[in-house]
Amino acid sequence: MVQVLDEDGTVDPWRRRVRRGRRQMPLWQELPLLLVVAFCLAVLIRTFLLQAFFIPSGSMEDTLLIGDRVLVNKVVYDVRDPVRGEVVVFRGTDRWVAQESPAPPAGIVGRTSRTLGDLVGVSRPGEKDFIKRVIGVPGDRVRCCDDQGRVLVNGIPLDEPYVVRDSPLEVPPNPKECRSRRFEEVVVPSGQIFVMGDHRLVSQDARCQGPVPIDNVVGRAFMVVWPSSRWAPLSVPETFAQLSRPAVASATPSAPPAPAPVGGVALVLPVTTLITVVARSGRSVRARQRRLLP
């Protein structure tokens, strides 16, 4: 250990007093403090930046399987609007009726663990939260089908290799049901998006429940993080690159381009963006028991 000596060769008394005051905290005191700090950091990250979501249904198969956990970027749509082909988590409107209700936790221990899990973002999602793929953005004209049974956006057919099980063509279209593949042309309203599940045979989506306000979007699912054998990014399929720009601009003004993202998360955000994030997250934190439905 290096000591600072006075001119006469003795240790500086002030430094000796400082060293005596720096007593190591006992483990039984340090460990709870570290746990509290880690919990607070997890809550802050979950509230404003990232959150893991559990997939309980097959509406996005085979892109997402039951039991998968996806990582959701909650910042990206505070600096730009959703893009066609992205997988998003959103709160359903009144038309988006939950098909199944989550079983209430049993007992005090069950309710407490559910609350703590929700705070750090590892519990099941709320009953009004859904996960789908963006097919149309504001101003797009979306319909189905062409002579090959494909969805058309602005008159351009989509080749969708991620759709393994599609809805039948022979079932007549019904605006109140999602059983048929065919549906009439929909012009996506300003400030909203048209979303569909990859498993069209079971997915309840915008075909029968209507477009979703962009303000209801929680964030972009950009990676499967569990199980480890399915760890993979959720990238935008190439078929969406051929689409023209929307005919009508979104009512929400576009922000200046954000810095280059890594893994779907921007590395640097301006101060005004952080203020927007806090304001938007504060509105949505009241409905955070997450359960993604078909």
KOLLO-136147 format. One record per residue (C-alpha): x, y, z; residue number from 1. Coordinates in Angstrom, 3 decimals. Example, Ala and Ser with C-alpha at 12.3 -4.5 7.8 and 13.67 -1.06 7.14 Angstrom:
<pts>
+----------+----------+----------+-----+
|        x |        y |        z |  nr |
+----------+----------+----------+-----+
|   12.300 |   -4.500 |    7.800 |   1 |
|   13.670 |   -1.060 |    7.140 |   2 |
+----------+----------+----------+-----+
</pts>
This chain:
<pts>
+----------+----------+----------+-----+
|        x |        y |        z |  nr |
+----------+----------+----------+-----+
|    0.000 |    0.000 |    0.000 |   1 |
|    1.400 |    3.444 |   -0.898 |   2 |
|    1.341 |    5.951 |    1.937 |   3 |
|    1.636 |    9.739 |    1.614 |   4 |
|    4.279 |   10.984 |    4.042 |   5 |
|    4.848 |   14.405 |    5.416 |   6 |
|    8.202 |   16.134 |    5.079 |   7 |
|    9.346 |   14.607 |    8.350 |   8 |
|    8.513 |   11.106 |    7.135 |   9 |
|    5.306 |   10.606 |    9.134 |  10 |
|    1.881 |    9.682 |    7.716 |  11 |
|   -0.457 |   12.612 |    7.063 |  12 |
|   -2.933 |   12.626 |   10.037 |  13 |
|   -5.829 |   13.750 |    7.818 |  14 |
|   -5.360 |   10.798 |    5.480 |  15 |
|   -5.061 |    8.483 |    8.475 |  16 |
|   -8.471 |    9.694 |    9.696 |  17 |
|  -10.014 |    9.204 |    6.225 |  18 |
|   -8.752 |    5.615 |    6.078 |  19 |
|  -10.169 |    4.895 |    9.515 |  20 |
|  -13.542 |    6.280 |    8.396 |  21 |
|  -13.766 |    3.998 |    5.357 |  22 |
|  -14.981 |    0.883 |    7.064 |  23 |
|  -16.113 |   -2.004 |    4.899 |  24 |
|  -19.847 |   -2.638 |    5.107 |  25 |
|  -20.752 |   -6.091 |    6.479 |  26 |
|  -22.150 |   -8.559 |    3.941 |  27 |
|  -25.488 |   -8.803 |    5.735 |  28 |
|  -25.937 |   -5.042 |    5.162 |  29 |
|  -24.371 |   -4.833 |    1.697 |  30 |
|  -26.358 |   -7.654 |    0.076 |  31 |
|  -29.853 |   -6.199 |    0.731 |  32 |
|  -28.632 |   -2.813 |   -0.510 |  33 |
|  -27.347 |   -4.361 |   -3.743 |  34 |
|  -30.648 |   -6.203 |   -4.225 |  35 |
|  -32.632 |   -2.990 |   -3.785 |  36 |
|  -30.418 |   -1.136 |   -6.277 |  37 |
|  -30.706 |   -3.989 |   -8.805 |  38 |
|  -34.498 |   -4.068 |   -8.385 |  39 |
|  -34.789 |   -0.298 |   -8.904 |  40 |
|  -32.642 |   -0.487 |  -12.040 |  41 |
|  -34.784 |   -3.337 |  -13.388 |  42 |
|  -37.970 |   -1.322 |  -12.793 |  43 |
|  -36.529 |    1.736 |  -14.547 |  44 |
|  -35.355 |   -0.294 |  -17.542 |  45 |
|  -38.683 |   -2.114 |  -17.754 |  46 |
|  -40.679 |    1.128 |  -17.544 |  47 |
|  -38.779 |    3.248 |  -20.038 |  48 |
|  -36.469 |    1.120 |  -22.228 |  49 |
|  -36.876 |   -2.644 |  -22.601 |  50 |
|  -39.241 |   -5.356 |  -21.449 |  51 |
|  -39.494 |   -9.109 |  -21.931 |  52 |
|  -42.911 |  -10.435 |  -22.989 |  53 |
|  -44.216 |  -13.985 |  -22.708 |  54 |
|  -46.035 |  -15.498 |  -25.728 |  55 |
|  -49.031 |  -17.582 |  -24.516 |  56 |
|  -50.830 |  -18.169 |  -27.849 |  57 |
|  -50.128 |  -19.412 |  -31.354 |  58 |
|  -51.322 |  -16.367 |  -33.294 |  59 |
|  -47.768 |  -15.585 |  -34.489 |  60 |
|  -46.625 |  -19.134 |  -35.272 |  61 |
|  -44.192 |  -20.137 |  -36.592 |  62 |
|  -42.375 |  -16.856 |  -36.091 |  63 |
|  -43.174 |  -16.949 |  -32.379 |  64 |
|  -44.123 |  -20.115 |  -30.512 |  65 |
|  -46.068 |  -20.563 |  -27.299 |  66 |
|  -43.670 |  -20.115 |  -24.410 |  67 |
|  -41.244 |  -17.836 |  -26.249 |  68 |
|  -40.062 |  -14.657 |  -24.612 |  69 |
|  -39.402 |  -11.650 |  -26.789 |  70 |
|  -37.518 |   -8.491 |  -25.975 |  71 |
|  -39.476 |   -5.310 |  -26.711 |  72 |
|  -37.904 |   -1.927 |  -27.413 |  73 |
|  -40.162 |    0.675 |  -25.763 |  74 |
|  -38.163 |    3.693 |  -26.961 |  75 |
|  -38.030 |    3.318 |  -30.732 |  76 |
|  -41.563 |    4.568 |  -31.477 |  77 |
|  -40.979 |    7.709 |  -29.470 |  78 |
|  -38.583 |    8.844 |  -32.227 |  79 |
|  -40.366 |    7.366 |  -35.277 |  80 |
|  -43.572 |    5.576 |  -36.334 |  81 |
|  -43.901 |    1.801 |  -36.851 |  82 |
|  -42.664 |    0.390 |  -40.157 |  83 |
|  -44.330 |   -2.281 |  -42.304 |  84 |
|  -43.144 |   -5.762 |  -41.444 |  85 |
|  -42.155 |   -5.037 |  -37.848 |  86 |
|  -43.584 |   -7.126 |  -35.007 |  87 |
|  -45.195 |   -4.865 |  -32.413 |  88 |
|  -46.803 |   -5.159 |  -28.999 |  89 |
|  -49.835 |   -2.937 |  -28.472 |  90 |
|  -52.878 |   -2.383 |  -26.298 |  91 |
|  -56.068 |   -3.397 |  -28.033 |  92 |
|  -58.934 |   -0.970 |  -28.502 |  93 |
|  -62.483 |   -1.664 |  -27.323 |  94 |
|  -63.036 |   -3.698 |  -30.509 |  95 |
|  -60.153 |   -6.001 |  -29.627 |  96 |
|  -61.907 |   -8.411 |  -27.308 |  97 |
|  -59.807 |  -10.829 |  -25.310 |  98 |
|  -60.640 |  -14.428 |  -26.199 |  99 |
|  -59.489 |  -15.824 |  -22.888 | 100 |
|  -59.122 |  -14.268 |  -19.480 | 101 |
|  -55.998 |  -14.856 |  -17.399 | 102 |
|  -56.530 |  -16.924 |  -14.274 | 103 |
|  -56.237 |  -14.706 |  -11.191 | 104 |
|  -53.255 |  -15.513 |   -8.956 | 105 |
|  -54.170 |  -17.720 |   -6.037 | 106 |
|  -53.338 |  -16.548 |   -2.527 | 107 |
|  -51.184 |  -13.740 |   -1.206 | 108 |
|  -47.947 |  -15.358 |   -2.379 | 109 |
|  -49.278 |  -15.735 |   -5.931 | 110 |
|  -50.515 |  -12.159 |   -6.110 | 111 |
|  -47.275 |  -10.799 |   -4.630 | 112 |
|  -45.078 |  -12.749 |   -7.039 | 113 |
|  -47.264 |  -11.600 |   -9.953 | 114 |
|  -46.901 |   -7.966 |   -8.861 | 115 |
|  -43.128 |   -8.195 |   -8.430 | 116 |
|  -42.770 |  -10.024 |  -11.733 | 117 |
|  -44.781 |   -7.342 |  -13.485 | 118 |
|  -42.645 |   -4.590 |  -12.002 | 119 |
|  -39.447 |   -6.042 |  -13.444 | 120 |
|  -41.089 |   -7.185 |  -16.684 | 121 |
|  -40.937 |  -10.973 |  -16.398 | 122 |
|  -44.590 |  -11.798 |  -15.728 | 123 |
|  -47.281 |  -12.721 |  -18.205 | 124 |
|  -48.711 |   -9.788 |  -20.166 | 125 |
|  -52.066 |   -8.138 |  -19.623 | 126 |
|  -55.300 |   -9.343 |  -21.169 | 127 |
|  -55.599 |   -6.342 |  -23.504 | 128 |
|  -52.071 |   -6.622 |  -24.924 | 129 |
|  -51.470 |   -8.217 |  -28.306 | 130 |
|  -48.517 |   -8.972 |  -30.553 | 131 |
|  -48.880 |   -8.799 |  -34.358 | 132 |
|  -47.014 |   -7.834 |  -37.513 | 133 |
|  -47.488 |   -4.413 |  -39.106 | 134 |
|  -48.927 |   -4.858 |  -42.617 | 135 |
|  -50.093 |   -1.318 |  -43.408 | 136 |
|  -49.212 |    2.159 |  -42.163 | 137 |
|  -51.262 |    5.386 |  -42.400 | 138 |
|  -52.559 |    5.957 |  -45.941 | 139 |
|  -51.939 |    2.376 |  -47.157 | 140 |
|  -54.639 |    0.440 |  -49.030 | 141 |
|  -54.759 |   -3.131 |  -47.748 | 142 |
|  -56.936 |   -5.936 |  -49.131 | 143 |
|  -56.995 |   -9.636 |  -49.891 | 144 |
|  -56.673 |  -11.321 |  -52.184 | 145 |
|  -55.079 |  -11.438 |  -55.660 | 146 |
|  -55.439 |  -14.448 |  -57.964 | 147 |
|  -52.762 |  -16.252 |  -55.925 | 148 |
|  -54.420 |  -15.584 |  -52.588 | 149 |
|  -51.897 |  -12.976 |  -51.472 | 150 |
|  -52.452 |   -9.841 |  -49.399 | 151 |
|  -52.046 |   -6.630 |  -51.399 | 152 |
|  -50.713 |   -3.354 |  -50.004 | 153 |
|  -51.118 |   -0.374 |  -52.338 | 154 |
|  -51.855 |   -2.880 |  -55.108 | 155 |
|  -48.576 |   -4.775 |  -54.582 | 156 |
|  -48.865 |   -8.440 |  -53.504 | 157 |
|  -46.855 |   -9.619 |  -50.514 | 158 |
|  -44.879 |  -12.853 |  -50.631 | 159 |
|  -45.090 |  -13.984 |  -47.014 | 160 |
|  -42.946 |  -17.053 |  -46.288 | 161 |
|  -43.519 |  -16.506 |  -42.561 | 162 |
|  -47.233 |  -17.364 |  -43.009 | 163 |
|  -47.241 |  -21.149 |  -42.652 | 164 |
|  -50.950 |  -21.650 |  -41.939 | 165 |
|  -53.198 |  -19.215 |  -43.803 | 166 |
|  -56.946 |  -18.692 |  -43.587 | 167 |
|  -59.080 |  -20.541 |  -46.152 | 168 |
|  -60.115 |  -18.792 |  -49.349 | 169 |
|  -63.446 |  -20.584 |  -49.646 | 170 |
|  -64.889 |  -19.084 |  -46.440 | 171 |
|  -66.920 |  -15.947 |  -47.304 | 172 |
|  -65.539 |  -12.708 |  -45.820 | 173 |
|  -67.173 |  -11.386 |  -42.675 | 174 |
|  -66.067 |   -8.025 |  -41.221 | 175 |
|  -66.901 |   -9.317 |  -37.739 | 176 |
|  -64.868 |  -12.540 |  -38.010 | 177 |
|  -61.276 |  -13.364 |  -38.987 | 178 |
|  -62.025 |  -16.839 |  -40.325 | 179 |
|  -61.727 |  -15.906 |  -44.003 | 180 |
|  -58.562 |  -14.938 |  -45.829 | 181 |
|  -60.499 |  -12.520 |  -48.031 | 182 |
|  -61.453 |   -9.025 |  -46.877 | 183 |
|  -62.454 |   -5.794 |  -48.575 | 184 |
|  -59.976 |   -2.990 |  -49.157 | 185 |
|  -59.148 |   -0.978 |  -46.045 | 186 |
|  -57.561 |    2.473 |  -46.208 | 187 |
|  -55.503 |    2.744 |  -43.039 | 188 |
|  -56.544 |    5.944 |  -41.208 | 189 |
|  -54.060 |    8.600 |  -40.213 | 190 |
|  -52.344 |    7.814 |  -36.924 | 191 |
|  -53.182 |    4.085 |  -37.095 | 192 |
|  -51.650 |    0.817 |  -38.338 | 193 |
|  -53.096 |   -2.353 |  -39.878 | 194 |
|  -51.753 |   -5.465 |  -38.140 | 195 |
|  -52.119 |   -9.202 |  -38.749 | 196 |
|  -50.850 |  -12.341 |  -37.055 | 197 |
|  -48.534 |  -14.727 |  -38.921 | 198 |
|  -50.806 |  -17.686 |  -38.098 | 199 |
|  -53.757 |  -16.332 |  -40.053 | 200 |
|  -55.920 |  -19.388 |  -39.358 | 201 |
|  -56.303 |  -18.506 |  -35.664 | 202 |
|  -55.197 |  -14.888 |  -35.428 | 203 |
|  -57.759 |  -12.293 |  -34.382 | 204 |
|  -56.411 |   -9.120 |  -35.955 | 205 |
|  -57.233 |   -5.978 |  -37.952 | 206 |
|  -59.186 |   -7.979 |  -40.529 | 207 |
|  -62.111 |   -8.154 |  -38.108 | 208 |
|  -61.126 |   -5.959 |  -35.159 | 209 |
|  -59.955 |   -2.869 |  -36.979 | 210 |
|  -56.724 |   -0.859 |  -37.192 | 211 |
|  -54.763 |    0.071 |  -34.077 | 212 |
|  -53.845 |    3.626 |  -33.006 | 213 |
|  -50.093 |    4.198 |  -33.057 | 214 |
|  -50.453 |    5.745 |  -29.594 | 215 |
|  -51.478 |    2.272 |  -28.334 | 216 |
|  -48.240 |    0.658 |  -29.464 | 217 |
|  -46.074 |   -0.343 |  -26.509 | 218 |
|  -42.971 |   -1.102 |  -28.543 | 219 |
|  -41.240 |   -3.216 |  -31.163 | 220 |
|  -40.443 |   -6.878 |  -30.509 | 221 |
|  -36.966 |   -7.156 |  -31.985 | 222 |
|  -35.544 |  -10.422 |  -30.613 | 223 |
|  -36.515 |  -13.830 |  -29.274 | 224 |
|  -34.483 |  -14.254 |  -26.088 | 225 |
|  -35.937 |  -17.469 |  -24.620 | 226 |
|  -35.599 |  -20.408 |  -24.986 | 227 |
|  -31.937 |  -20.099 |  -25.867 | 228 |
|  -32.337 |  -22.546 |  -28.753 | 229 |
|  -34.627 |  -20.021 |  -30.501 | 230 |
|  -32.522 |  -16.931 |  -29.865 | 231 |
|  -32.900 |  -14.887 |  -33.060 | 232 |
|  -33.674 |  -11.326 |  -34.218 | 233 |
|  -37.151 |  -10.417 |  -35.498 | 234 |
|  -36.159 |   -8.597 |  -38.661 | 235 |
|  -38.397 |   -7.041 |  -41.326 | 236 |
|  -39.073 |   -9.525 |  -44.200 | 237 |
|  -37.692 |   -8.537 |  -47.597 | 238 |
|  -41.128 |   -8.496 |  -49.244 | 239 |
|  -41.952 |   -5.174 |  -47.543 | 240 |
|  -39.037 |   -3.399 |  -49.242 | 241 |
|  -40.935 |   -3.345 |  -52.550 | 242 |
|  -43.823 |   -1.270 |  -51.212 | 243 |
|  -44.253 |    2.354 |  -52.225 | 244 |
|  -44.548 |    5.173 |  -49.719 | 245 |
|  -48.033 |    5.651 |  -48.218 | 246 |
|  -50.439 |    7.862 |  -50.167 | 247 |
|  -51.372 |    9.886 |  -47.061 | 248 |
|  -48.821 |   11.059 |  -44.530 | 249 |
|  -49.299 |   10.257 |  -40.879 | 250 |
|  -50.838 |   12.958 |  -38.711 | 251 |
|  -47.974 |   12.507 |  -36.271 | 252 |
|  -45.015 |   14.658 |  -37.387 | 253 |
|  -41.857 |   12.700 |  -37.965 | 254 |
|  -38.922 |   13.368 |  -35.682 | 255 |
|  -35.397 |   13.943 |  -37.002 | 256 |
|  -33.535 |   10.728 |  -37.803 | 257 |
|  -32.390 |    8.913 |  -34.679 | 258 |
|  -28.808 |    7.733 |  -34.184 | 259 |
|  -27.942 |    4.322 |  -35.624 | 260 |
|  -29.603 |    1.632 |  -33.455 | 261 |
|  -27.929 |   -1.509 |  -32.153 | 262 |
|  -30.306 |   -4.430 |  -31.609 | 263 |
|  -33.262 |   -2.122 |  -32.079 | 264 |
|  -32.201 |    0.350 |  -29.343 | 265 |
|  -30.761 |    3.782 |  -30.155 | 266 |
|  -27.520 |    4.468 |  -28.366 | 267 |
|  -28.018 |    8.228 |  -27.988 | 268 |
|  -31.265 |   10.165 |  -27.441 | 269 |
|  -31.743 |   13.923 |  -27.253 | 270 |
|  -33.092 |   15.436 |  -24.060 | 271 |
|  -36.446 |   16.194 |  -25.680 | 272 |
|  -36.847 |   12.529 |  -26.638 | 273 |
|  -36.222 |   11.407 |  -23.057 | 274 |
|  -38.920 |   13.813 |  -21.869 | 275 |
|  -41.320 |   12.312 |  -24.426 | 276 |
|  -40.424 |    8.794 |  -23.273 | 277 |
|  -41.168 |    9.612 |  -19.646 | 278 |
|  -44.496 |   11.256 |  -20.548 | 279 |
|  -45.628 |    8.414 |  -22.778 | 280 |
|  -44.505 |    5.676 |  -20.406 | 281 |
|  -46.296 |    7.384 |  -17.555 | 282 |
|  -49.553 |    7.151 |  -19.480 | 283 |
|  -49.125 |    3.471 |  -20.188 | 284 |
|  -47.713 |    2.250 |  -16.875 | 285 |
|  -51.231 |    1.959 |  -15.422 | 286 |
|  -52.088 |   -1.007 |  -17.669 | 287 |
|  -49.027 |   -3.219 |  -17.324 | 288 |
|  -50.190 |   -6.726 |  -16.483 | 289 |
|  -49.114 |   -8.242 |  -19.727 | 290 |
|  -50.830 |  -11.108 |  -21.536 | 291 |
|  -50.471 |  -11.214 |  -25.334 | 292 |
|  -53.561 |  -12.727 |  -26.871 | 293 |
|  -54.440 |  -14.309 |  -30.256 | 294 |
+----------+----------+----------+-----+
</pts>
